Amino acid sequence: MPPPHRTRPMAALLIFMGVNVALFSTITPVYDFVCFLPYWERRRERRRQEREAGLTDH
């Protein structure tokens, strides 16, 4: 029984790679932006100060 449609493995691979590259190129700057956001730095600093204040209190 022949397959209902002729598959093109090379075209499928190229499309798959193209989608991956497009996703990667859009996600990378967003990932960098989120990782290096000053919000995380402030939050870490505030938690450290709270921890130190808690140590001096007790």
N, C-alpha and C positions, 0 to 999 in steps of 0.2 A: 504494500500500500504506500503510494508516494506521499510525501509531506504536503499539506495543503498550500504552503507557500515556500518559495525558495529563500533560504536565509542567506544573508550577506554578512559573514563573520567579520570581514575587514571593516565594512561600513559601521557595523554595530560597535566594534572596538573603537573606531575613530570618534563616533558620537559619544560613547561612554567617556573616553578620555577628555573630549572637549567639555562635557558637562562638569567633570571633575575639576578641570583647570579653571573653568569659570567660577565654580563654587569656591575653590581654594583662593582665587585672586580676590574675590569679594569678601571672604571671611577673614583673611590674614590681617588687613588693616583694622577691621573691627575688633579682632582678638587683641591686637597690639594696643588699641585704644582702651579697651576694657582693662587690660592687665596693668597698664601704666597710668591709670586714672588716679589723680591725687586723692580721691575719696578713700581708697584702700590705705594709703599712707596715713591719712588723718585718723582713720578708724583704728589702725594698728597703734598709732601713737597714743590715742585716747585710752585704748585698752591697757597699754603699758602703764600709763599714768594712774589709771584706776587700780591696777594691780599693786603698784608701788604704794599708793595711798592706803590700800587695804593692808599691806604689810606693816606700814608704820602705825596704823591704828591699833592693831592687835598685838 
